[in-house]
Amino acid sequence: MVYIVNADKPLAGVRRTRERVPGVQCFLEHHNGFFYILTNAPTNATSVWSGEGYYLTRCLVDEVESSEWQTVFCSDDDVVIQDMDMFNDYLVLFLSKKGSPMLCSIDMPMKANTKHMEDLNPWYFPLPADSCSVAPGSNHNFQSSVYRVVLSSPVIPDTIIDYDVSRRSFSIVHQEGRVTDDLDSSTPWYSADHSTDNSGERNDRISEGQSGQSDSGMPKWEELSDAYVCERQEVTSHDGVEVPLTILYSREAWKKSESPGILIGYGAYGEALDKSWCTNRLSMLDRGWVIAFADVRGGGGGDFSWHKSGTGSLKLNSVQDFIYCANYLMDKGYVHRHHLAAIGYSAGALLPAAAMNMHPSLFQAAVLKVPFVDVLNTLSDSNLPLTLLDHEEFGNPNIQTDFQYILSYSPYDNIRRDVCYPSMLVTASFHDSRVGVWEGAKWVAKIRETTCHDCSRAVILKTNMSGGHFGEGGRYAQCVETAFDYAFLIKVMGYHKNR
């Protein structure tokens, strides 16, 4: 529910925009006598409302409580509108296309009842192909024509970019680890004509200044990361759905079909994997390791249905996506066939745990951090704080059909007897209010008791007696924890002998 206050008459009270409707969200921006509203509310043309997909509407300030808002435009089928930022002369839209971020600006004021956003002549901000995170910077001046963003990707340190919407140009202001004076008048601006071809691929035509002449000395996006490579691949899963897989490796240290690798996944609550720049990964990349992120169903994706297709009675889609991504890394020679490890955190630990039950030889090692692996028993305990929320995500065992489906994949209930499992590091936190400390302990005990006796010796339980779900706070504590995880992987994979 959204309330508004007249800044000229703050004591006049608040006004409600509309009655609250379950599942409907509204985000308002004020501009020149109008409210522009980004919403997913059902329209008159909607026969079956799913609550998915946002579109832009507007209304006069005095008519905000009206039941009829004027539609400005709807997004195209393959583009999702995620957020907006309003200024005096333009509107910035945060978009996603097949899971990849896009930004564009549209001149203000704009016409209403436009069928397609492209009819408003948007300017798409030039972005690096491997950019996985785009966040707004400090943009407090409503009159400014320059919009600042912070770009980050697995191989590009946080980079501040200024986009001059009026000139359709951009400037690289600063990159983490590099010294650049953002007040230096010699910092070049590059004009860019950004368009979309018929195939949906974006084309960048970039030149320096206003002359329109190409500048061969202009830095390329790739130059922001000259040591590491980031590839985005589409992996065909068991049912033909394309699953995004982001792959990182060192240009110098990686060796095709010989390097070890780590596959990371989450796939729950609609949360996207954090693939922003992280210096902790560099030590592994420099050793020749490959680090891959599988954006499986159930997590965040470009389409709002991506989350739903990995929940409830479709949860096995998440596990199958993870398995197919693992096989892709080996089949395509990114990693050695017998040197792939998996890491899962919290609900994401369900992925490697369930995958190991289905294919015990798929991974050579796994790190399960505060793992949610006793799914059936946990969801059956209504006294736990997250049970009701998790019923929406995984299903309710009190319903017979849900019970049978959860039982079919719950990692703790499907450990195979007398079978060789990968080496495992399992972590738990005594004061964890989200995943009970007993889940990791029960998993380790049953693995040691049930599986091959020789293999179970390499199953380690590491319990933090003072931390919570996210471990201990502080940068140093996080570094120590990550170093322990990497040391375990290096040792059990046999690479400590080569360094």
PEZIPE-V287035 format. One record per residue. N is the residue number from 1. SS is DSSP state (helix for helix, strand for strand, loop for the rest). OMEGA is omega in whole degrees, -180 to 180 (none if undefined). NEAR is the number of other C-alpha atoms within 10 Angstrom. Layout:
N:SS:OMEGA:NEAR, N:SS:OMEGA:NEAR
This chain:
1:loop:-177:13, 2:loop:175:14, 3:strand:180:11, 4:strand:179:14, 5:strand:176:13, 6:loop:-177:12, 7:helix:178:8, 8:helix:-180:7, 9:helix:-174:8, 10:helix:-179:10, 11:helix:-178:9, 12:helix:179:10, 13:loop:-179:10, 14:strand:177:12, 15:strand:178:13, 16:strand:-179:13, 17:loop:-179:18, 18:loop:173:14, 19:loop:179:10, 20:loop:177:11, 21:loop:-179:9, 22:loop:177:9, 23:loop:-178:10, 24:loop:179:14, 25:loop:180:16, 26:strand:177:17, 27:strand:-172:15, 28:strand:170:21, 29:strand:-178:15, 30:strand:178:16, 31:strand:169:19, 32:loop:176:10, 33:loop:180:10, 34:strand:163:17, 35:strand:172:20, 36:strand:-170:26, 37:strand:172:24, 38:strand:-172:22, 39:strand:173:20, 40:loop:-179:19, 41:loop:178:20, 42:loop:178:16, 43:loop:179:12, 44:loop:-179:6, 45:loop:-177:7, 46:loop:178:9, 47:loop:177:8, 48:loop:-176:8, 49:loop:-179:11, 50:loop:-178:13, 51:loop:-177:16, 52:loop:174:15, 53:loop:179:20, 54:loop:176:23, 55:strand:-174:19, 56:strand:175:24, 57:strand:175:21, 58:strand:176:23, 59:strand:173:20, 60:strand:-177:17, 61:helix:-178:17, 62:helix:-177:10, 63:helix:-175:14, 64:loop:179:20, 65:loop:179:15, 66:loop:179:11, 67:loop:-178:10, 68:loop:172:12, 69:loop:-176:18, 70:strand:-180:15, 71:strand:176:20, 72:strand:174:21, 73:strand:173:21, 74:strand:180:19, 75:loop:175:17, 76:loop:-173:15, 77:loop:-175:9, 78:loop:-179:12, 79:strand:179:19, 80:strand:174:25, 81:strand:-176:23, 82:strand:-177:16, 83:strand:177:15, 84:strand:180:20, 85:strand:-172:16, 86:strand:175:18, 87:loop:-174:20, 88:loop:-174:16, 89:loop:-176:18, 90:strand:175:23, 91:strand:177:21, 92:strand:178:21, 93:strand:172:19, 94:strand:-174:18, 95:strand:173:19, 96:strand:178:19, 97:strand:-177:17, 98:loop:178:14, 99:loop:180:20, 100:strand:-178:18, 101:strand:174:20, 102:strand:173:23, 103:strand:175:20, 104:strand:176:19, 105:strand:178:25, 106:strand:-178:20, 107:strand:177:18, 108:loop:-3:15, 109:loop:-178:13, 110:loop:179:13, 111:loop:177:12, 112:loop:178:14, 113:loop:175:13, 114:loop:-175:14, 115:loop:-175:14, 116:strand:178:13, 117:helix:-178:16, 118:helix:179:14, 119:helix:180:10, 120:helix:177:17, 121:loop:180:13, 122:loop:172:19, 123:strand:179:19, 124:strand:-179:23, 125:loop:175:22, 126:loop:-179:24, 127:loop:174:18, 128:loop:-175:16, 129:loop:-176:15, 130:loop:179:20, 131:loop:-178:20, 132:loop:-178:24, 133:strand:177:18, 134:strand:-178:20, 135:strand:178:12, 136:strand:175:14, 137:loop:178:14, 138:loop:-178:10, 139:loop:-174:14, 140:loop:-178:9, 141:loop:-177:11, 142:loop:-177:13, 143:loop:-173:11, 144:loop:175:15, 145:loop:-179:18, 146:strand:180:19, 147:strand:-176:21, 148:strand:176:19, 149:strand:175:18, 150:strand:179:19, 151:strand:176:23, 152:strand:175:24, 153:strand:-180:22, 154:loop:-176:27, 155:loop:178:27, 156:strand:176:27, 157:strand:-178:20, 158:strand:-176:21, 159:strand:180:19, 160:strand:-179:21, 161:strand:172:21, 162:strand:176:20, 163:strand:177:24, 164:strand:-174:19, 165:loop:-178:23, 166:loop:180:13, 167:loop:-174:15, 168:loop:-180:21, 169:strand:-180:23, 170:strand:-180:24, 171:strand:175:18, 172:strand:-173:17, 173:strand:-175:20, 174:strand:173:17, 175:strand:180:18, 176:loop:180:13, 177:loop:178:9, 178:loop:-178:10, 179:loop:178:9, 180:loop:179:13, 181:loop:-177:11, 182:loop:176:14, 183:loop:-178:8, 184:loop:-178:9, 185:loop:180:8, 186:loop:178:8, 187:loop:-173:13, 188:loop:170:15, 189:loop:-178:22, 190:strand:178:23, 191:strand:-175:24, 192:strand:172:24, 193:strand:-172:16, 194:strand:-177:18, 195:strand:178:17, 196:strand:180:12, 197:loop:-174:8, 198:loop:-180:6, 199:loop:-179:6, 200:loop:179:10, 201:loop:-178:8, 202:strand:177:16, 203:strand:177:14, 204:strand:172:15, 205:strand:-167:13, 206:strand:175:19, 207:strand:-177:20, 208:strand:174:20, 209:loop:-175:17, 210:loop:-172:13, 211:loop:-178:8, 212:loop:179:14, 213:loop:180:11, 214:loop:-180:14, 215:loop:-177:12, 216:loop:-180:9, 217:loop:-178:8, 218:loop:-180:13, 219:loop:176:11, 220:loop:180:10, 221:helix:-178:15, 222:helix:-178:15, 223:helix:176:9, 224:helix:177:17, 225:loop:-176:15, 226:loop:-176:12, 227:loop:-173:16, 228:strand:-178:20, 229:strand:174:19, 230:strand:178:21, 231:strand:175:13, 232:strand:-179:16, 233:strand:175:15, 234:strand:-177:14, 235:strand:179:21, 236:strand:-177:15, 237:loop:-172:19, 238:loop:-178:12, 239:loop:177:9, 240:loop:180:8, 241:loop:179:13, 242:strand:-177:15, 243:strand:179:24, 244:strand:178:22, 245:strand:179:24, 246:strand:-172:22, 247:strand:180:21, 248:strand:173:23, 249:strand:180:28, 250:strand:178:22, 251:loop:-174:15, 252:loop:-170:13, 253:loop:-176:17, 254:loop:177:22, 255:loop:-176:18, 256:loop:177:14, 257:loop:-180:17, 258:loop:-174:17, 259:loop:171:21, 260:loop:-177:30, 261:strand:178:31, 262:strand:176:25, 263:strand:-177:25, 264:strand:178:25, 265:strand:176:29, 266:loop:170:31, 267:loop:178:32, 268:loop:174:26, 269:loop:-180:19, 270:loop:-178:20, 271:loop:177:14, 272:loop:176:20, 273:loop:176:20, 274:loop:-179:13, 275:loop:179:16, 276:loop:-177:18, 277:loop:179:19, 278:loop:-177:15, 279:helix:-179:10, 280:helix:-177:13, 281:helix:-170:18, 282:helix:-178:16, 283:helix:179:12, 284:helix:179:20, 285:helix:-179:23, 286:helix:176:17, 287:loop:179:18, 288:loop:-180:22, 289:loop:172:27, 290:strand:176:26, 291:strand:-176:25, 292:strand:180:25, 293:strand:179:22, 294:strand:179:28, 295:loop:-174:26, 296:loop:178:33, 297:loop:-173:30, 298:loop:176:28, 299:loop:179:25, 300:loop:178:22, 301:loop:-179:25, 302:loop:-178:20, 303:loop:-179:19, 304:loop:180:17, 305:helix:-178:17, 306:helix:178:20, 307:helix:-176:24, 308:helix:-177:20, 309:loop:176:18, 310:loop:-179:25, 311:loop:174:25, 312:helix:-178:19, 313:helix:177:17, 314:helix:-175:16, 315:loop:180:24, 316:helix:174:22, 317:helix:180:21, 318:helix:-178:28, 319:helix:180:27, 320:helix:177:20, 321:helix:-179:29, 322:helix:179:31, 323:helix:-179:25, 324:helix:176:17, 325:helix:178:28, 326:helix:179:27, 327:helix:179:17, 328:helix:-180:19, 329:helix:-179:23, 330:helix:-178:21, 331:helix:-178:13, 332:loop:175:12, 333:loop:177:15, 334:loop:179:25, 335:loop:174:28, 336:loop:-174:19, 337:loop:-178:21, 338:loop:-177:18, 339:loop:178:22, 340:strand:177:27, 341:strand:179:26, 342:strand:176:29, 343:strand:176:23, 344:strand:-177:24, 345:strand:175:21, 346:helix:179:20, 347:helix:178:21, 348:helix:178:25, 349:helix:175:27, 350:helix:-177:28, 351:helix:180:33, 352:helix:-180:32, 353:helix:178:29, 354:helix:179:25, 355:helix:178:24, 356:helix:177:25, 357:helix:-179:20, 358:helix:-177:18, 359:loop:-174:13, 360:loop:-178:18, 361:loop:-176:15, 362:loop:-180:23, 363:loop:174:25, 364:loop:180:21, 365:strand:178:27, 366:strand:174:28, 367:strand:180:27, 368:strand:-174:27, 369:strand:-174:25, 370:loop:-166:33, 371:loop:172:28, 372:loop:-173:27, 373:loop:177:28, 374:loop:-167:20, 375:helix:-174:22, 376:helix:-179:24, 377:helix:-179:14, 378:helix:-180:19, 379:helix:179:23, 380:loop:-178:16, 381:loop:-177:13, 382:loop:-180:10, 383:loop:180:10, 384:loop:-170:14, 385:loop:-174:12, 386:loop:-173:15, 387:helix:-177:19, 388:helix:177:16, 389:helix:-178:12, 390:helix:174:17, 391:helix:178:17, 392:helix:-176:12, 393:helix:-173:20, 394:helix:-177:23, 395:loop:-177:24, 396:loop:-179:20, 397:loop:177:21, 398:loop:174:11, 399:loop:-170:9, 400:helix:-179:10, 401:helix:177:13, 402:helix:180:18, 403:helix:-178:16, 404:helix:-179:13, 405:helix:179:19, 406:helix:179:23, 407:helix:-176:17, 408:helix:-178:14, 409:helix:-178:24, 410:loop:-172:20, 411:helix:-178:26, 412:helix:-176:25, 413:helix:-176:19, 414:helix:176:15, 415:loop:-174:22, 416:loop:-176:19, 417:loop:174:13, 418:loop:178:13, 419:loop:179:17, 420:loop:177:18, 421:loop:178:29, 422:loop:170:21, 423:strand:-175:22, 424:strand:167:26, 425:strand:-179:21, 426:strand:179:23, 427:strand:178:23, 428:strand:178:28, 429:strand:-174:25, 430:loop:-177:18, 431:loop:180:16, 432:loop:179:18, 433:loop:-178:13, 434:loop:177:18, 435:loop:-176:25, 436:loop:-180:20, 437:helix:-178:23, 438:helix:-177:15, 439:helix:178:20, 440:helix:-179:25, 441:helix:179:20, 442:helix:-180:14, 443:helix:-179:22, 444:helix:-179:21, 445:helix:-178:14, 446:helix:176:16, 447:helix:-179:25, 448:helix:-177:19, 449:helix:-168:13, 450:helix:-172:16, 451:loop:180:17, 452:loop:-174:16, 453:helix:-179:15, 454:helix:-178:10, 455:helix:-175:17, 456:helix:178:22, 457:loop:-178:12, 458:loop:177:16, 459:strand:-174:19, 460:strand:173:17, 461:strand:180:18, 462:strand:-175:14, 463:strand:175:17, 464:strand:-174:18, 465:loop:-178:14, 466:loop:-175:11, 467:loop:177:15, 468:strand:-175:19, 469:loop:-178:20, 470:loop:179:15, 471:strand:179:22, 472:loop:-179:16, 473:loop:177:10, 474:loop:-179:8, 475:helix:-177:8, 476:helix:-179:10, 477:helix:178:12, 478:helix:179:15, 479:helix:179:12, 480:helix:-180:10, 481:helix:179:13, 482:helix:179:14, 483:helix:178:15, 484:helix:179:13, 485:helix:-178:19, 486:helix:178:15, 487:helix:177:15, 488:helix:-178:20, 489:helix:-179:26, 490:helix:-178:20, 491:helix:-175:11, 492:helix:177:18, 493:loop:175:19, 494:loop:-175:12, 495:helix:177:14, 496:helix:-179:12, 497:helix:-175:8, 498:helix:-176:6, 499:loop:none:6
